[in-house]
């Protein structure tokens, strides 16, 4: 089950994300700030690019990080809801208020795909945000599978912002 993480092993996290990068053929994570994405077989280059980005996000952006482990990481997600003194470049400032929260970093290890772990992660995140009285948003791309995943579970498009689609959870229309 998911455990809230206060301390994390950055090397473990980068290897986890790299496994997803490799399994998606470099589709995810987007690495949108990089001119040339690394080969899916070049862990060192991926690590050089992604580790500082992830470390910064974990230190400065994520308010809560949850990890489901069974020896290795099965799934993760993060919540971002305290926007004071944060500049999150993929979210329009006009959407940010004291009710908004982002579900970020929702990922499942490739060997656990299709087994309900993503849905479980989303349910857990939504339950946590409901407890907090927050509105749930995600930032994704229409070009990746995550977009249809969020649609399937009750998220609706709010706007486009740069290359991202911002979606909001509709509490009244989902079976989660």
N, C-alpha and C positions, 0 to 999 in steps of 0.2 A: 504494500500500500504506500501511498505518498507520504513522505516525511518532509517537514519544513527544514530547509538547510540553512544554517547560519555560517558554516564554514564549508568550503568546497575545494576540491582538488582541480585546479585549472587544467592540468595535463589530462586528467580523466574526462573532463568536460569537452576539451578540444577533440580528443579521440572519438568521443561519442558523436559529436557534431560531424566530424569527418566521415564517420561510417554512414551517416545519412547523405552527406555530400556525394560520396562514392556511389551509394545505392541508387541515388536519383540521377546519376549521370551528370552531376554538377548543377542540377536544377535548383537545389536548395542546400544551404542558404544561398540567397540571391547574390551576395557579395557585390551589391550594386555600386559601391564606391570604388571598385577596382576596374582599371582599364582592361586588364587581361586576367581572366580567371585562371587559377592553376589547373593543371591536368588532374583528373580524378585519381590518378596514380601517384601524385606527388604530395605526400603528407607533409614534408618539410616546408614546401612553399605555402600550402594551405595553412599550416600552423603559423608561419611568419605573418601572414595576412590576418588570420582570424583570431589568434590568441589575444593580441592587444585590444581588439574590438570587443571581444567577449569579456575580457577582464574589466574593461571600462564599464560595460553594461551591467555586469554583476555588482560592481562596486558603487556605481553612481546612479543607475536607473532602476534596477529591480528592487521593489520594496519587499517582496517575498519570493523565494525560490523553493520549489517543491521537486523532489526527486523520488522516483520509485525504483528501488534496487532489488535485485536478487543476485548477489555477488557483483554483477555488472549493472549499469544503468539500463533500465527498461524504458522509462519515459520521464519527461521533464515538463514543467511549465513555470512561468514566472508571472507575477502580478505587479503592475505599476499603477499606483493610485495617488501617490504624493508627488504632485507636479511642481511644487515650489522649488525654485532654483534648478530646474531640469529643462534642458532643451532637447527634445526628442524630434529629430529632423523629419521623421516620416509621419508626424501627426500635425494636422493644421491647428495652430494656436487657438483658433476660434472654437474648436470643439472642447477644449480643456476647461473643466470646471470641477467643483468639489464633489460631483456625483459620478464623474467619469472614472473608469478604470480600464486598463489594457490587459488583455491576456496575451502574453508574449512567450516565445521560446517553447511553444508546445510541440514537442517532438517525441517520437517513439523509435526505438532501435529497430533497424530493418528486420531482424529476425523475429520481431514481435508484431510486425504489420499484419493487419487484417484479423486481429484477435480481440478487438474491443478496447485495447489500451488507450487509444486516442480518444474514444468516446468517454472512457472512464476519467481521463485527465480533464477533458472539457467539463464533464459533470462536476468534478471536484472543484475546479476553478470557479464555475458558475455558482455553486453552493457557497463557496467562500465569499464571493462578491455579493450574493444575495444577503448573507449574514451582515455584511458591512453596509447594506443599503446603496450599493453602487450599480451604475449602468455598465454593462460589459461591452467592450469594443475589441476589435482585432484590426491589425494592419497586415494585409497580404497582397498577393499579386494574382490577377485573374489567370496568369499563365502557369500556375502551379496547382497541384492537386489539393492543397490546403483550402483553396477558394471554394471548391465544390463541397469539401468536408464541412466547412463552416455554414454554407448555404443549407446543406442537408439537415443541420441541427439548429436551424432557426435564426441565423444571422442574416441581416439584410444590408444591402449596399447603402452607405450614407453619402460617400463622395469619393472622388479620385483626388489624390494628392501626389504629385510627381508620378512615379511609376507604381504607386501603391493604391490599393482599393481599401478604404476604411469601411468596416462593417460593424453593425451594432446588433446585439442580441435582442430578439423580440421575445420577451418573457411569456407572452401569451400564445405563441404559435408553435412551440417546440414540444417534442415528446421526451426531452431530457429530464 
